[in-house]
Amino acid sequence: MPNVNEAEDWYIPWLERTYGTILLCCFVCGTIGNTLSLLYFTKRGRGSSNQIYRFVTSNDIVTSLLMLPMSISYFSGRRPVLFSYSGVCDVWGVLWNIVSRYSIFLVAVLSISRTISLFLPFMKLRTGRVVGVMCAYLGLLMLQGMVPYWRAQRYIYYPNTCSASVYSVSSFSSIVLDSLFSTLSSYWWSTWLLCSPY
């Protein structure tokens, strides 16, 4: 596991401040914009499309909030700052793994639902099934995100982010397989959700 001090070997002040500014803008604009979008779709009713957009905007709000600790670290010479608290690092690591994978699933659901609307305009999606499957997949990701704790691992600070040591030693093939699993399972769940007659 690389030491945090190794970041000093390639520390470029103006570039770090640029990254920090970009992440801070993502935090501010993303949080405000997606919160307004969530309020808008909440007022539109309980249709399947509105439910999907609520999940999408909620996921984006969490993603935007996770930008703040990273931005602070960039402005502080990549010192842990908020990440120095083990609880913050643990929560950040779990949430980051969840939102990055969940966004793939939500895009798949949204893409397939829009395609069906174009080719089968009179087919009505069941709202209960849409919400149920999105919640089930979220639960699966939460379960997966807790794996490090089952193996007595904790999320630790790596230059500017928190990583679970059980993941940091993963081989390239395992990382590829994990990404492939997330993508394929997303499209499988989405296809079943939208095309199953039962």
N, C-alpha and C positions, 0 to 999 in steps of 0.2 A: 504494500500500500504506500503510495508516494506521500511524502511529508508535505504539509501545507507550505513550508518554507521554500520548497522547490519552485513554487509559483514565482518567486522573486527572480529566477533566472530569465523568465520571459515576460516580466512585468513592464508594460509600456503605459505610463501615466495617462497620456491623452486618449489612448485607445480604451483604457479601462473606464475613464470618465464617459467616453462615448457610449460604451456598452451599458454603463449604469444609467445614462440619460435615456437611452432607448427603452430599457426595461422599466424605468420609472414612468415613461409615457405610456407604455403598455399597461402598467398597473392602473394609472389614473384614468386613461381613456377607456380601457377595456372594462374596468369595474363600473364606471358611470354608464357607459353606453349599453353594456349588457344588462345592467340593472333596470334601465329604462325599457329595454326590449322585453325583459321578463315581465315587468308590470303591464306592458302593452298586451302581450299574449295571454296574460292571466285574465285580463278583462274581456277577451274575445270569446270566452266560452270554453267548453270541454271537448271539442272535436279532436280527432286523432292528430291532425296537423298541428293544432295549437299545443297539444301535449308534447309532441316531438320537439317543437321549437322551445318549449319551456325547459325541457331537459338539456337542449343544446345551449341555451343562454345560461342556465345554471352551471353547466360544466365550464363554460367560458369565464364565468365570474370567478370560479375557484382557480382556474388557470391564471387569470389576471392577478388575483390576490397573491399567488405564489411567486409572482415577479418581484414583489417588494423586498423580501429578504435577500434575493440575489442582487438586486440593485444596490442595496445598502452595502453589501460586501464589496461590490465593484468600486464604490465610492470610498471605501475604507481600506484600499490596498489589498483586497481579498482576504482580510481578516474575517473570522467567523461571525462576529457581532451577534446577531440573533441566532445564528446556527450554533453558537457556543453553548446554548441551553439544549441539553439532550432531548428534552420533550419536544422542542420546536423542530429539531433535526429529524426526530422520529416521525412526527406528524407530516412535515414537509415531504419526506421521502416517500411515505405511503401515498399521500395525496398526488404527488407528481407521477408516480407509477400508474395510479388509477386514471387520472384525467387524460393522460397521453394515450392510453389504450381505449378508454371509453369514447373519446372523440372519433376514433376510427369506426366504432360500432354505430354511433349516432349519424355519422355521414352516410354509412351504408343504409341505415333505416330510412333516412331522408331521401337518398338517391332512388332507392327502390320504390318508395311510396310515390315520388314524383313521376317515375316511369309508369307505374300502374295508372296513375291519374291521367296520363296522356293516352295510353293504349286502351284502358278500360275505364272510361270516365264515369260509368254508372256503378262501378264497384265501390262499395263503402267499406272502409276498414273498421274493424272493431276496436273501439277506443280502449276497452278493458284489456284486450290482448296486447295492444301496443304498449300500454303502461306496464302491464305485468311482465312482459319480456324485457323491457328496458330496466325495470327494477331488479329482475332476476339476474341479468348480466352484470349489473352494477354490484350486486351481492357477490357474484363470482369473482369479480375483480378485487373486491375488498378482501375476500378470503385469500386470494393469491397474494395480495399485498402484505398479509400478515405472516407469510411463510418465514421471513427472517426471524421472527420472534419464536416460532416453533423450534428453530434450530439454535436458539440462544444467541442470536446475532442482534446487533443494534445498528441503527443508521449512524454513520460517522461522517464528519466533515471532510470532504475532498475539495480542493481549491474551487470555491464558489458554489458548490452544491453539496447535498447530503446523499450519500450512497450507502446501501447495505453491503457490508463486507462479503456477504454470501453471493452478491451479484458482482462485486468488483473483481472477483477472481474468475468470473465466468469466461469460458473460451469463446472465440468468435462464433463457432458453430452453434453454441447454446443460445447466444444472443439472436442469431438469425432464426433459429427454430422458435424462439419465444415470440419474435415479431411475426413470423409466419403463422403461428398458432393464433395470435390475436387477430390477424387479418382474416384468416379463413373462418375462424369461429364467428367473427362479426358478420360476415356475409352469409354463413349458414343460418345463424339465428334470424337475421333479417329476412332471408328468403322464406324460412318456415313461418315467420310471423305474418308476412304479407301475402303468401301464396297458399298456405294450407287451408283447405276447405272446412276444417273442423274447428 
